[in-house]
Amino acid sequence: MPRDRLITVKGFYDDSLTEDLSKRLLPKKAAAIYVDCDLYASTVPVLKFIKPFLQPGTIIVFDDWNCFIGDPEKGERLAWREFTEANPTLRFEPFVSNGEANSFIFLGERDGASA
């Protein structure tokens, strides 16, 4: 990626992923989102922040999907489940998975709603 197109934001996710930052980045949409949070508390604000950047075809990769020996009640897995349950109109399908990471592709919204 060209350096002039790269934006680095310092700070903890829940402090740095602000509405002002979102406004500065929009209306751009994401082709891929790489989530490397490990912990539930870190993943929740990231998922909340990325919602306006989704477009059909956006791929979301969770780097540490199998942390906590794959326990669905912890880490990125729990945050993802809660996010998808809280946003039932968003449609995702599993994409690529390996022993450590897992990804989903965003298909769009049900009933013609927009992300």
Secondary structure, 3 states (H helix, E strand, C coil): CCHHHCCCCCCCHHHHCCHHHHHHHCCCCCCEEEECCCCHHHHHHHHHHHHHHCCCCCEEEECCCCCHHHCCCCHHHHHHHHHHHHCCCEEEEEEEECCCCEEEEEEEEHHHCCC
